[in-house]
Amino acid sequence: MPSGGKRPGAGRPRKPLSSRIDEGVDKVSHRKPQIIEFPPENQKSKIQKSNAVPTFLDMTSKEGDESLPSATDIYRFMLEWVKGAGCERFVPPQLIEDFAFMRRSYLECEYMNKKLGRVLQGGKTSPYVKSALEYAKQATAFYREIWAIVAQNSTKDFTGNGSNAFLEMLKNRGF
């Protein structure tokens, strides 16, 4: 019995553009990947025009201590990573802002779980546990959107250089 048609994300994942360029010709379509160049006047985005970090990101910094990175730091790391991939004109700045906000909120919930405990008196689960799960889901969803844009539009192989602070933190699970 059919289950409702095509779903987003179903099927074989697409290869990143940099991998398709390295291979030369696509094995399925037998065509070279097409790289679209934009005119210089269209390349200006909000990210390129302003390197200022939005002020609302620091609203999340209520709980936690100095060991947690601020939302501003997470924003800067992600922005550096996107710029290093050469995709700053494709990634909407709101995605990066939302990722930083949700990631910081998740970290604060985990900090409170560590401080107060996951199980309260009487066997009830701490409200921070459910909140942390929701924030983690949202942060992962925003990260996947950003990754999809970067993977499909970056002509550089940026995954293995290790010089990017954001990738190092992800690799070491620093936040």
Buried (B, 14 or more C-beta within 10 A) or exposed (E): EEEEEEEEEEEEEEBBBBEBBEEEEEEEEEEEBEEEEEEEEEEEBEBEEEEEBBEEBBEBEEBBEEEBBBBBBBBBBBBBBBBBBBBBBBBBBEBBBBBBBBBBBBBBBBBBBEEEEEEEEEEEEBEBBEBBEEBBEBBBEBBEBBBBBBBBBBBBEBEEEEEBEBBEBBEEEEB
